Amino acid sequence: MYRIITILSIALITLLATACGSQQNSEQSYTLWVNSHTTPCQGVAPMDCLQTHKGKAEPQDSEWQLFYSTIEGFTFEPGYRYQLSVTERQLAPKDVQADASSSTYHLVEVLQKIADASNQLTDIWALQALNGEEISTSENTINQHPVLELDIGNKRFSGNDSCNQIFGGIETLTDEKITFGPAASTKMACPDMTLADSFYNALEATSSYKREGLLLYFYNQQGKEVLRFRKVD
């Protein structure tokens, strides 16, 4: 009988030790990419979140995920994409505060800090040429002349097509590529919609871009210039 009790006691101690071990904080190290701009997100209240990707290979646009926590020791500077070495400490349930992340993150090393050329697009751009033809501004005010405002941080665009206000989302954005989602607009009926329709069609056909100083060029899939803008001072 004494032997049976001893065996049961040892088994119980082992089980309790295993359970207690599973409650301890665990830690792992890995490579974490941080995108060049934050994006609005919803935590306990509306906030701006980093966009991150776990892994050594630089992520594609579709692979970024919202990051609701902070990285101790890391200072984020908009306009730069980062490759970080971090440690993640998974907290035991008893150590997780209400409405807080179940992990804490610590910066080990900044492996790369890469300037993101796409952030140079955030601005207001006035149309200068459409399908290679210069657009006259002699008879237009800035409110009537086609204008495009890009908000890279929120991946949104807005502007004026020469008749109506337009707005929508940026679907693809890299250092060279850009594509736009369908544009919504106000519903004014102007006497001549030729410019407005051509502007919309060119925007829809845009596949890539290039910025040179105050000029911004949009190209279609065949590499033909469809829109050329000048930065509005």
C-alpha positions as CSV (number, residue, x, y, z in Angstrom):
1,M,0.0,0.0,0.0
2,Y,2.8,2.4,0.9
3,R,4.4,1.7,-2.5
4,I,1.2,2.5,-4.4
5,I,0.8,5.8,-2.5
6,T,4.4,6.7,-3.2
7,I,4.0,6.0,-6.9
8,L,0.8,8.0,-7.0
9,S,2.5,10.9,-5.2
10,I,5.4,10.9,-7.7
11,A,2.9,10.9,-10.6
12,L,0.9,13.7,-9.1
13,I,4.1,15.8,-8.5
14,T,5.2,15.2,-12.1
15,L,1.8,16.2,-13.4
16,L,1.8,19.4,-11.3
17,A,5.3,20.2,-12.5
18,T,4.3,19.8,-16.1
19,A,1.2,21.9,-15.6
20,C,3.2,24.6,-13.9
21,G,5.9,24.5,-16.6
22,S,3.2,25.1,-19.3
23,Q,2.2,28.2,-17.4
24,Q,5.7,29.7,-17.6
25,N,6.5,32.5,-20.0
26,S,8.2,31.1,-23.2
27,E,10.4,33.0,-25.6
28,Q,11.4,32.7,-29.3
29,S,13.5,34.7,-31.7
30,Y,12.8,35.4,-35.4
31,T,13.0,37.9,-38.2
32,L,10.2,40.5,-38.4
33,W,9.6,42.9,-41.3
34,V,7.9,46.3,-40.6
35,N,6.2,48.2,-43.4
36,S,7.0,51.8,-44.1
37,H,3.7,53.3,-43.0
38,T,1.1,52.6,-40.3
39,T,-2.6,52.0,-41.0
40,P,-5.8,52.7,-39.0
41,C,-6.9,49.8,-36.9
42,Q,-9.4,49.0,-34.1
43,G,-8.1,48.0,-30.7
44,V,-9.8,48.9,-27.5
45,A,-10.2,52.3,-29.3
46,P,-9.3,53.4,-32.9
47,M,-5.5,53.6,-33.3
48,D,-2.7,53.4,-35.9
49,C,-1.0,50.0,-36.2
50,L,2.3,48.9,-37.7
51,Q,2.1,46.4,-40.5
52,T,4.4,43.4,-40.0
53,H,5.4,40.1,-41.6
54,K,7.2,37.2,-39.9
55,G,10.0,35.6,-42.0
56,K,13.4,36.2,-43.6
57,A,12.0,36.9,-47.1
58,E,10.7,40.4,-47.9
59,P,6.9,40.2,-48.0
60,Q,4.5,40.9,-50.9
61,D,1.8,43.5,-50.4
62,S,-0.8,40.9,-49.6
63,E,1.3,39.4,-46.8
64,W,1.4,42.4,-44.4
65,Q,-0.6,41.9,-41.1
66,L,-1.7,44.4,-38.6
67,F,0.5,44.5,-35.5
68,Y,-1.4,45.6,-32.3
69,S,1.5,45.6,-29.9
70,T,4.8,47.5,-29.5
71,I,8.4,46.4,-29.9
72,E,10.5,47.4,-27.0
73,G,13.7,49.3,-28.1
74,F,12.4,49.9,-31.6
75,T,11.7,53.5,-32.9
76,F,9.6,53.5,-36.1
77,E,10.3,56.2,-38.7
78,P,7.6,56.5,-41.4
79,G,9.0,56.2,-45.0
80,Y,11.3,53.3,-44.2
81,R,10.8,49.5,-44.4
82,Y,12.6,47.6,-41.7
83,Q,13.9,44.1,-41.3
84,L,14.3,43.4,-37.6
85,S,15.6,40.6,-35.4
86,V,13.2,40.3,-32.4
87,T,12.4,38.1,-29.5
88,E,8.7,37.3,-28.7
89,R,7.9,36.4,-25.1
90,Q,4.6,34.4,-24.8
91,L,3.1,35.3,-21.5
92,A,1.4,32.8,-19.2
93,P,-2.3,33.5,-18.9
94,K,-1.9,34.8,-15.4
95,D,0.5,37.5,-16.6
96,V,-1.7,38.9,-19.4
97,Q,-3.4,42.1,-18.4
98,A,-7.0,42.8,-19.5
99,D,-7.2,44.0,-23.2
100,A,-3.4,43.5,-23.6
101,S,-1.4,41.4,-26.0
102,S,-0.5,37.9,-24.8
103,S,3.1,38.5,-26.0
104,T,5.8,41.1,-25.5
105,Y,8.3,41.9,-28.2
106,H,11.9,43.1,-27.8
107,L,14.3,44.4,-30.5
108,V,17.5,42.5,-30.8
109,E,18.9,44.2,-33.9
110,V,17.9,46.3,-36.9
111,L,19.0,44.2,-39.8
112,Q,17.9,46.6,-42.6
113,K,16.4,50.0,-42.9
114,I,15.2,50.6,-46.5
115,A,13.9,53.9,-47.8
116,D,10.5,53.3,-49.4
117,A,10.2,55.2,-52.7
118,S,6.4,54.9,-52.7
119,N,6.1,57.2,-49.8
120,Q,7.2,60.0,-52.1
121,L,3.8,59.8,-53.7
122,T,1.8,61.2,-50.8
123,D,0.9,64.6,-52.1
124,I,-1.5,66.6,-54.4
125,W,-0.8,66.2,-58.1
126,A,-2.2,68.3,-61.0
127,L,-2.7,66.6,-64.4
128,Q,-0.1,67.9,-66.9
129,A,-0.6,65.4,-69.8
130,L,-3.1,62.7,-70.7
131,N,-2.0,59.9,-73.1
132,G,1.0,61.9,-74.0
133,E,-0.9,65.1,-74.9
134,E,-0.5,68.3,-72.8
135,I,-3.5,69.5,-70.9
136,S,-4.2,73.2,-71.2
137,T,-4.9,75.0,-67.9
138,S,-5.6,78.4,-69.4
139,E,-9.4,78.1,-69.0
140,N,-9.4,76.0,-65.8
141,T,-9.2,76.8,-62.1
142,I,-7.6,74.3,-59.8
143,N,-11.0,73.0,-58.9
144,Q,-11.9,72.2,-62.5
145,H,-8.6,70.9,-63.6
146,P,-8.0,67.2,-63.0
147,V,-6.2,66.7,-59.7
148,L,-5.2,63.5,-57.9
149,E,-4.4,63.4,-54.2
150,L,-2.6,60.3,-52.9
151,D,-2.6,59.1,-49.3
152,I,-0.1,56.3,-49.3
153,G,-0.4,55.7,-45.5
154,N,-4.1,54.8,-45.8
155,K,-3.8,53.5,-49.4
156,R,-6.4,55.9,-50.6
157,F,-6.8,58.4,-53.4
158,S,-9.1,61.4,-54.1
159,G,-9.3,64.3,-56.4
160,N,-11.2,65.9,-59.3
161,D,-11.7,64.4,-62.8
162,S,-12.5,67.9,-64.2
163,C,-16.2,67.5,-63.4
164,N,-16.7,65.4,-60.3
165,Q,-14.9,64.7,-57.1
166,I,-13.5,61.1,-57.1
167,F,-12.2,58.9,-54.4
168,G,-11.2,55.2,-53.9
169,G,-8.5,52.8,-52.8
170,I,-5.0,51.9,-54.0
171,E,-5.0,48.2,-54.6
172,T,-1.3,47.5,-55.4
173,L,1.7,49.6,-54.4
174,T,5.4,48.7,-54.6
175,D,8.5,50.7,-55.4
176,E,7.5,50.6,-59.1
177,K,3.9,49.2,-59.4
178,I,0.6,50.9,-58.6
179,T,-3.0,50.0,-59.4
180,F,-6.2,51.7,-58.3
181,G,-9.5,50.2,-57.3
182,P,-12.8,51.4,-58.8
183,A,-13.4,55.1,-58.2
184,A,-16.6,56.4,-56.7
185,S,-17.6,60.0,-57.6
186,T,-20.1,62.7,-57.2
187,K,-22.8,62.8,-59.9
188,M,-22.6,66.2,-61.5
189,A,-23.5,66.3,-65.2
190,C,-21.0,68.5,-67.1
191,P,-21.5,69.8,-70.6
192,D,-18.4,68.0,-71.9
193,M,-17.3,64.8,-70.1
194,T,-14.6,63.9,-72.6
195,L,-11.7,64.8,-70.3
196,A,-13.3,63.3,-67.2
197,D,-13.9,60.0,-69.0
198,S,-10.4,59.8,-70.4
199,F,-8.9,60.7,-67.1
200,Y,-10.9,57.9,-65.4
201,N,-10.0,55.4,-68.1
202,A,-6.3,56.2,-67.8
203,L,-6.3,55.9,-64.1
204,E,-8.0,52.5,-64.4
205,A,-5.3,51.4,-66.9
206,T,-2.4,52.5,-64.7
207,S,0.0,49.7,-63.8
208,S,3.3,51.4,-62.8
209,Y,4.8,54.8,-62.0
210,K,7.9,56.8,-61.8
211,R,8.6,60.1,-60.0
212,E,11.2,62.5,-61.2
213,G,11.4,65.7,-59.1
214,L,8.1,67.5,-59.2
215,L,6.7,65.2,-61.9
216,L,4.9,61.9,-61.5
217,Y,4.4,59.5,-64.4
218,F,1.8,56.7,-64.7
219,Y,2.2,53.9,-67.3
220,N,-0.1,51.1,-68.5
221,Q,0.9,47.5,-68.7
222,Q,2.5,48.0,-72.1
223,G,4.8,50.7,-70.6
224,K,3.0,53.6,-72.3
225,E,2.6,56.9,-70.5
226,V,-1.1,57.4,-69.8
227,L,-0.9,60.2,-67.1
228,R,1.6,62.8,-66.2
229,F,1.2,65.0,-63.1
230,R,3.0,67.9,-61.6
231,K,3.2,68.4,-57.8
232,V,0.9,71.1,-56.5
233,D,2.9,73.6,-54.3
